Amino acid sequence: MRRVVLALVVVVALAWPLSAASVDGLKIHSSVSGSGRGAIVFVHGWTCDSSSWAAQVPVFAKQYRVLTLDLPGHGKSASPADAMFSMALFARAVEAVRAEAKVDRIVLVGHSMGAPVIRQYAQLYPQHVAGLVAVDGPLDMRNFASGGFKPPVVTGPDGLKNRETMIKGMFTPQTPPALQQQILAMMLHAPESTAAGAMQSILDPALATMAPAPMPALAIYAGTAQLPKVDEVRQVLPKFEATQVAGTGHFVMMEKPEEFNRLLSAFLEKITF
């Protein structure tokens, strides 16, 4: 009986939510599970939360330490009172979670807006980065802010409806209806201030001046995406590779989790933590 109780305690401890991580006085909701030779930090996208990675956490926790978090203003994390968001704030929230978990080198996996978040993290804390994985999001930010992307108006009387329209445009006819509703509920739950502030942070022109990042980097794109020119991206990410998952919309890891997990596993096998 004592062994059974001890085993249960160990299992619970390995999946216990972190509670002390904070940035600028904002409590950051996060969790850690698993153990192993390396650590992975999963970073969600714009107006999403850590539940985006439900199909990845239990799989990778069998071999790695797995950390998830809700970025400031998202999910269960606190939001800045002045509604001022930035990639630096998001990156420092990731760093607070890493430090709280007492892991050193990490592979960061960022979906959508989470891609520039992890790129900013690599700029600020390169000593802790073993690898970067972008999921249908940009790691090369040189042309993104001036690349013609015009975000919808996400505040005011039409803000919520505009957000809904934008989100629905991220799906394909193959995206299961139940998954569409799950994603819509998650993303429309985010406050208007988060939707506007986080969107603005993506378009910060200062992101275009980040220094080259030498660590291995992989981009896993949706089937609907246009892949970047790899040779151009390698000017700032010399170890960059890109692949695509056919038949998926923006939420690759949720729409085809088995295929996504295989691609991520193959990348992790090449990493030296």
Summary of the structure (lengths in Angstrom):
residues: 273
radius of gyration: 18.0
end to end distance: 37.2
largest distance: 63.4
contacts: 932
relative contact order: 0.15
helix: 40%
strand: 16%
